[in-house]
Amino acid sequence: MSAPSPESHASSQRLEDDSSVSSSTSFATTAAAYTHSLHHASHAHPLPPATAIRSFPKIELTHEEHAHYDRVVGRLLYRCVQEYAKYAANGAIDRGAWAPVRRNRDMAIFRNLKGTGNPRVTLMLGIGKIHGSLEDVMDGLYSDHTEELRAVMTFLKSKFITGSIMQVSERRTPDDPFNFAGIKWFAAKTPGGAVSYDRDLLTYERQGMTFDADGNEIGYHLLQSVDRPEWPANTFKSLIRAHASTCYIYKRKSSRVVETFFWGEFYGSGSFPQRISDYGIAGKWLTVVNSVKCSHARKLSQLKQKARARSSSATASTASSASVAEASDRKCLTVVAKQRGSKINWDGVEAEQPPAYFDYVFQLSGVRERLDSETSSTWSTNRSDTTWVDTPSFVESSMRKLGLRGDDEASIANSDNEADLTELDEEFARRRQSHADRIGTREYNKELLMEELYANGTSPDGETPI
């Protein structure tokens, strides 16, 4: 094998420099990375056989990368909540700005007609309802290990091929049962069948519960595409890496009905007709209606596992689980490699796809600001700035609106059922502490965020932001 030329080495060095967290990140960067992978990716290197691939890689995030990803999905959540507030105020979709793409009995997906300023990017919105409790919806979507992810995606009927959880920063706890932060990868079939390439996604995902401005508890599910050198894009033949920024909001309307609101941008990677691509994306969104069934199936499965555990030793069960997990990873990788017609560029073979973060979220005012090293390095200090959200006051205000504190405290204290009150107080304290911890480290001050998003001093409506 010939040695690389000085020019190719310099080009490679530039690509490595551009992949840092402090690099300029935008749709243009992602498009360049995608084009590079199509026209410059070479399979001249001997690739390892599928049987040599023993497991999916694990991704390690630095503190700066983790903070950067949280910052990006924080913007995404903020924007989605703004759009939901507009929809809730009007009570209907503006059909002059949104065209229907796909619907079922309880949900409808729309495509934005005005565009985003980039012809390759599609902005979509979804509204509807799910029959079930908010807790069942969030539980049905939750997964924090690979086997659980595969079960959830299969049960949601999303034409799932395979997937893996490659990094976990936060998991659920008894006080915060739906909290998750980590990186997931999965591949799924496209509507075109044999005449089209399938797609895969590598996303930083955040899931949890918070409060809206009126003190109502809402669930959120955020997926933001990222590119990582540990699992580069387009290393399987005919499997194209998709890029997306999506936010799902779930709000309790009654004990058995959950209102849904989806908001997302999708980057068109490939030459597939836009209408068919939009139809396929909308179909993936509609699968969330199966989340309640998935939650019920999970609970039944847990009951069966507990019953089996009573009749088997813990040691044998642990060894068996580890063996099954390793065999499952190897089997999934082998199936995908054979199906796609090539083996993955892995196990010591240098990746030729340049890593580039796809983190530009929503072209609100057409400003593509640069995330420089100063912004990244001062993130941790800015979180404790005194001008930011007063977490205890915010939570206390929300609780007061929910009727759990405030003017009604005296009447609640006079209740005859002291046991119920004690349990309520303990539950309230746990939930408040959980929300306070999360909001205190993840929330943004409105003025600072608006200044950051609207760097040119104007909002999308042409008005100066408050």
Residue, then its C-alpha position, 0 to 999 in steps of 0.5 A: m500500500s502506497a504512503p499517503s501524499p503530503e497533500s492528502h495528509a494536509s487535507s486529512q489534518r484540516l478535516e481533523d481540526d474541523s471536527s473539534v467541538s469548537s469548529s464552525t458547525s452548520f448544514a453546509t458542514t454536514a453537506a460537505a462531509y456527506t459529499h466527501s463520503l460519497h466521492h472520496a470514500s474508498h474500500a481499497h483497504p481490506l475490511p475485516p470479516a463480519t465474524a471479526i466484529r464482536s460488538f458495537p463501539k462505545i463512545e466517550l464524551t468529554h465534558e465540553e462535548h456533553a455540554h455542547y450537545d446539551r446546549v444544542v438540544g436546549r435550543l431545540l426544546y426552547r424553539c419547539v415550546q415556542e411553536y407549541a405555544k403559538y399552535a395552542a393559542n390559535g387552536a389550529i394549523d395555518r394551512g397557508a404555511w403548512a401542507p399535509v403529508r400523512r395522517n392516521r386516525d389520531m395524528a397528522i403530519f405537515r410540511n412547511l411551505k415557506g422553507t428554511g432557506n436551504p433547499r435540502v432541509t425540510l421543516m415538519l410539524g405534527i399534532g395529535k393525541i395518544h390514548g393512554s397516560l403520560e407516564d405510559v407514553m414516556d415509559g414506552l419510548y424509554s430505553d437505556h441499553t441496547e436490548e431495550l432499544r431494539a425491543v422498543m424500536t421493533f414494537l413501535k413498528s418503525k421498519f427497524i433493522t438494528g441499533s445500539i446505545m453507544q453512550v449513556s450520560e444519564r439514566r432513569t432514577p426512582d425520582d426521575p423515571f423518564n430521564f435519559a441522556g446519551i447517544k443512540w444509533f439505529a438503521a431503518k428501511t425506507p419506503g422505496g424498498a429495493v430501489s432505494y437506500d436504507r437510512d441510519l441515524l446517530t443521535y444525541e438523545r434527551q428525554g425527561m419531564t419538565f413544566d410549561a409556563d402554566g405549571n403543567e407537567i410535560g414530557y419531552h423527547l429530543l433527538q439531535s444528529v451528531d457525527r462521531p469518529e467512533w461510528p462514521a457515516n456511510t461505512f455500509k454500502s447502500l446505507i446512508r446516514a440521515h441527519a435530523s433535529t426533532c423534538y417531541i412534546y407530550k402533554r396530559k389532557s386527561s387521565r387517559v389522553v395525551e396531546t402530542f406536538f412534534w417539530g423537526e428539521f430533516y436534511g435531505s441526504g440522497s437523491f430520493p424524491q422529496r415527497i416520498s422522503d417526507y412521506g417516509i419521515a412522517g410515517k416514522w413520527l406516526t409510530v409513537v401511537n404504539s408507545v402505550k402498547c410498548s409500555h404495557a408489553r414492557k411491564l408484562s415482560q418484567l413480570k415474567q422476568k421476575a417470575r423466572a428469577r425466583s426459579s433460577s440463580a442470579t449468577a447463572s442469569t447474569a452469565s446468560s444475559a452477558s452471553v446473549a448480549e454479545a451474541s446478539d451484537r455480533k448477529c446484528l452486525t453480521v446481518v446488516a453487513k450481509q444485507r448491505g453488501s459490504k463489511i463495516n470499516w471498523d476494528g482498527v481500519e482508519a475511517e475515511q469519513p471526516p467527523a463533523y458535528f451536525d448541530y445547527v438547529f433551526q435557521l430562525s433568522g438566517v444567522r449561522e453563528r460560529l460556536d467558538s472555543e470561548t463559548s464552549s469553555t465558558w459554558s460551565t461558568n455561565r450556568s451559575d450566573t445570577t441572571w439565569v433562571d431562579t430555579p427554586s422560585f420557578v419550581e415553587s411558582s409552577m407548584r403553586k399553579l398546580g395547586l400544590r403550594g401557595d394560597d391553598e396550602a392551609s386548606i390542604a393542611n386541614s385535610d382529614n387524611e394525614a397519611d395521604l398528605t405525608e405521601l403527597d409531601e414526600e412525592f412533591a419533595r422528590r419531584r421538586q428536587s429532581h426538576a430543580d437539579r435538571i432545570g438548574t443545570r440545563e435551562y437557559n435565561k430567556e434574554l441570553l438565549m434570545e440574544e444568542l439565537y437572534a444575533n442580528g437583533t431581529s426575530p423571524d417576524g422582523e421585530t426586536p426580541i424582548 
